[in-house]
Amino acid sequence: MNLTIDIERLHNDLEELGRIGRDPRGGISRPSFSKADLEARAWLKKRIEKAGLDYRVDGAGNIFGYLGAGGPVVMAGSHIDTVLNGGRYDGAVGVLAALECLRRIREEGFRLPKTLALAAFTDEEGNLVGDFLGSRAFVGALDRELLEKGTTSFGVPLRDVLKGTEFTIDGILGARADAPEIAAFLELHIEQGPTLDEEGVPVGIVDIIAGKHYRWCSFVGEAGHAGTTPLELRRDAFLGLADFALRATQHVATHHYGSFVTVGKVHVSPGAFSIVPGRADFSFEFRSRSKETLGTLENELFAIAGDVASTRGLEFVSRVMDATEPVAVPDHLTDLLGDSCEKLGFSSIRLGSGAGHDAQILAAKGPSAMIFIPSPDGLSHAPEESIRKDDLEKGANVLLNSLIRLAS
């Protein structure tokens, strides 16, 4: 079956979507349920309907386009929300490639035994309350208390954000009731790392997706005058954070190479000249492709935090913000994707994903897999994020070939 995607049409779709949510700093700012996101949703709806697909949206704002009706669904997709001042291709490639695949199948009049669907999941980037709001709602993995009491990354309660939309907390929690049975889920995505680009390989087949623990932490000490409080008597919360960040990084690099630890956001208070910081609040995350290593890291890293606090006369506190477990991709799907690459004449390698993805969440509902295309220079979550059209074409054709085989 020699069917290929229309690369010019797919590329033009990406360019059009990439004009929505332009940030003055050069990237794209399109967090879920923002004005830019609502505009992008309306744009995608028109594209789905123009393609002759059955447009649907669930209570969590997840957008779908169906080809066929009834029975288990073979689904492909990703997300169209972005981080602030992010790139044009993270997530968008997977949604619009899925749209192009279903368009081509419909245009050629193929009738497949299984229903096909594209999906654009809400808030994969975690700007609202934890990562993967949409896909977690889809599989029924959300907590009402989190939604009702949760505060977004912009400091606004989720319930206030929802007032500007058609969506409600009850609707989000009810999305699982509308979810179909999933025969398989495929997600085409940029790698967001340097491996494929450095190896000169156009297609990556993901065999495992790393888990992540995300916490909001604080070192609490005592503020004091910067000119009169002796260095040896200070309970400097910022120095505690700096000491911990360095020791934690060195520990992971030395004892758990291949895992990751990051302090991404810091707020120091009182936060003024001439005052020793009395409190340092910070985001802290650690990632691993091993569930056992995640547990070990949790124990070891917080033992280091406790030691730093004890040595410097500080208190250390933390609370869990989000957590996901590593997910292995089923062998039958990695084999199928590899076979599709071979039949199409594309070289490929197998690799893990250090970043989390909707496919990781969808795995709770059905077998899920991922296809990577290169990120030039490994750049992502930045205005400089880019792709090569030839890589996009190859990745999308692997997706198309694989969807047809799974739905046949």
N, C-alpha and C positions, 0 to 999 in steps of 0.2 A: 504494500500500500504506500505509494510514493506521494505523500501529502506533506507540504511544507508551509510554514507560516509566511505571511507577507511582512518582511522585515521593515519596509518603508512605512507601512501603516502602523506597525507596533512602535517604531521609533518616533513617529509623529505624535502618537498618543502620549508617549513619555514626555515629549517636549511640551505638549499642551498642558498636561497635568503639572509639569514643572514650573509653569508660569503662575500657578495658584499658590499664594502664600509666600511670595518673594520677601525676603528679609533685607532691610537696608544694608546689613553687614555682608551680604553677598550670597547667603544660603537660602534655605526654605524653612519657614516656621509655620507648621500646620498641625498643632496639637489637636487631638480629638475634641470635637464639639466647639472649637473656636470658629470664628467667622470664616476663616480660610478653609477649615475642614468642612464646614457646611457647604461652602461653594464647591469644593472638590467632590463631595458626595453627590450634589446635584449634577455635576458634570459626568460623573461615573454612571449615574442612573440613566442619563440620556444615551451614553455609549452602549450600555447593556440593552436598552430598549431598541436602539437603532440596529443592533446586531440581531434582533429577532429572538432574544432570549427572554425567559420569564423572570422579570425583576421582582425580588423580594427583599424585605428588611425585617429583622426580628427586633425584639424588645430592647436589645442591647445596642442597636444601631449597626449590627453586622449586616453587610450588604451582600446579596447573592444574585447570581444569574444562572438560571437552570436551562438545560437542554435535555428534554425528555421529562417524564413524570413517573413517580412511583418506584418502589424497590430501593435497595441500597444504592448510595450515591458515590461516584468517584469524583472527588473534589480537588480543586487546585486553587491556590491563592496565597495571600499574605496580608499586607496592610497598606493604607495610604496616609496614615498620620506620620508625623516626623518629630524628631527632637527639635529644640529651638536652634535656629540657624544651622540646620542639618543639610543633607544632600538630597538630590532629586531622585535617587535610584533605590535607596534602602526601602524595601517593601513594595514600592510602586512597580518595580520590575516583575515581581511575582504576580501581582493582581492583573496587570495589563497583558502580560504574556499569557495568563490563563484565559483572559478575554479573547485574545487573538486566536488561541488554540480552538476555543469553542466556536468562534466565528468561522474559522476555516472548515471545521467539521460540518457545520450547518450549511455553509455555502456549497460544499461538495455533495450534500445530501446523504451523508453517511447515516445509517440507522444502526445504532449500537444497542445491545441488550440492556446495558446499565445506563441509568441517568448520569449525566455529567453536570457539574456545577462549578462556577467560580465563586470565590469568597474574598471579601475585604473586611478583615476583623478590626473592631474598634480598639483604639488605644493600646496597640502592641508596645509602644514606647514607654508606657508607664507614667504619663503626665497626670493621670487622674488619681487612682488609688491602687498602687501596685501595678506591676507589669501585666499585660495580657488580659485586660478587662473583658474584651469581646470574646476571645476564644475560651476564657475561663467560664464566662456566662454560657457559652454554647455547650460546654461539656458538663455544666452544673457544678463548678468548683469555686463558687463565690460564697462569701459569708455576709449575711444581712447587716450585721453590726459594723463590718468594715465599710459597707456602702453608706450606711446611715450616719456614721460618725467620722468617716474618713475625710481627710483634708487633702486637696490636690497639691501638686508641686508648686502651684502659684499662690498657696496660702488660702485658697477659697474652698469651703466645704463642697463636696461633690453635689449635694442636693441643690446648692445655689447655682452651680454650673448647669445642672439639668433643667432648671427653670427656663433657660433660653432655648430649649430644644423640645422635641415631641416625646422625649424619653423620660421614664420614671424609674425609681429604684425597684418597684414591683415588676415593671416591665423587664428590667435587666435580669432580675432573678428568674423570671418566667421564660427567658429565651430558651432554656434547655428543653422546654416542652415542645417547641417547634422544630427542634433539631432533628434531621433525618438520620437514619442509620448510615454510617460511613463505611463503604467498602474499602476505600483507600484515600489518603490525602497526600498530595504532592505540593511542595513549595519550592519555587525557583527563587533564588536570592543572590545578591552580590555576596562575595565571601566576607568582606569587611576585614580582611587580613591580607598578608603578602604572599602566601604560599603559592597559589596558582600563578600569580603574576611572575614570581621569581622562577618558578619551574617552567614557565612557558606553556602551560597546559590550559586549554579553554574550558574544561568542564571538571568540576569536582563532585564526587558522590559522597555525601555525608554519611558516616557510619555511627556517629554518636554525637549528641548535643549535651554540652556541659550543664551542670546544675549550678545554681547561684543562691547564696544567702546574703541578704541585704539588711543592714541594721542602721538605726540612728543612734549614735553614741555620744557620750559626754564625759569629759574630765572636769571635775569640779574642785576648785582650789579656793584661793582667797585673793581678792583684789587688794592692791597696795600701791603706795607711792613709788614711782619708778626711780626717784632720786634719793629715797631715804630707807627703803627696805633692802637690807643686805642680801646679796645673791644667795648665800647659804641658808637664809631663813625664808626665802620665797616659796610659796605654794602656787607656782606658775602653771596654769592649766594648759597654756599653749605649748610650753616646753614638754609637758607630759604627752600631748598629742604628737609633737614632732618626734620625740623619742620613740613612742609607740609605732608610728608610721614607718620609721626607719627600721626598727627591730623586726616588725612584722614582715616587711618586704624582704629583709635579709633572711629571715627564717624560711619563708616560702621558697625563695630562690635557692636556698641551700638544701632544704630537706624535702621539698615537694615541687621540684621543677616541673613545669607544665601546668601547674595550677596558678591562680592569679589572686592578687589582693590589691585593693584600691581604696584610697581616701579621695572622694570626688568633690565633696562640698564641705566647707568649713565656715563656722561663724564664731568669732571670738568676742567675748564681752568682758568688761564694759566696751571694749573696742575704741580706745581713745589714746592719744599721746599722753605720756607720763603716768600711765596706769598699768600695773602688772595685771595681765589677764587672769580673771578669777574663774572663768568658765570657757571651755572650748567644746562646741557642739559640732559633730561631723558625721557625714555619711561614710559607711564602711561596708565594703562588700568583698566576698571571696568566692572564687569559682573553681570547679574541678569537674573532670569527666568521670570521676569515681565517687560513688555515694559514700563509700567508706572513708575516703580522703576528706570529703566535706565534713564528716563527723569529727575526724581527727583534727582538722584545721580549726573547727569551732572550739574544741577543748584547748588546743595549744595556743591559739591566738589570744583567747581571752585570759589564759594564764599569764601571757606576756603583759596584757593590759593591767592585770591585777598586780603584777610585780612592779610595773612602772608607777602605778598609783601608790603602792606601799612605799616605794623608795622616795617618791617626791611629795608625800603627804597629801595626796589627792584622793578623791572618790571617783570611781569609774562606774558608770551606769549605761545600759543599752536596752533597746527594745527592737524586736523583729519587725521589719517593714514588709518583707516579702521573702519567699523562698521557693525555689523550684528544684526538683531532683534531676539528675542526669537521665537521659533517655537514649537507649540504643535503637538504631533503626533496624527493622526486621531484615534478615538475610534475603528473603525472597524479593524485597523491594530494591535493595542495593544491587542484587544480581540482575534484576530486570532493567534498572537504570544503566548498569554497566553494559548489558547486552544491547540496549538501545544505542548507546554511544558507539559500540563496535559496528553495529549494522549501518549507522550513519557515517562511519569513517572518522569519528572524532576521538582524539586521545583523551583519557580521563585518569584521575587518580582518586583514591579514597582518602578522606581526611575527616577530622573531627571539627565541630563547631564550638568555639569558645563563647560565642554570643548565644543568647536565648532567642527562640523563635516560636511563632504560633504553632508550627508543626510539633514542637515539644509538648504543647498542651493538648493538641488534637490527638496525640498518641493515646490518651486516656479513652478515646471514643472509637478509635480504629487505627489500623496500621498506617503509619505516617513516614514520609521520607523527604529528603531535601536534595536539590540540585544547586550547586554553586557555580557562578561565573566569576572571573577574576575582577578584583578591585585594583586598578592600576595604582602602584606605589602603596598598596594596602590601606588607602585612605577611605574612611567612612565617618558618618556623624559629623561631617564638616562640609563647608561650601565647595571644597576642592574634590569631593567625591565624584567619581566618573566611571564610565564603562566604555568598552569598545564595541562598536556595532556588530562586528563579526562574532565576538564572543556571545553577545546577546542573541544573535540569530541561531548560533549552535545550541545554546542552552534552551531556548524556546522550542527548537525542533526536537530536542531530547524530551522535553515536557510533552509536546504534542504526540510524538510516537508512543511514549509511555502511557499517556492517558487513553489512547485508542486501544492499546493492548490490555489495559486494566478493565476497560469498559466492554471489551469484546467477549 
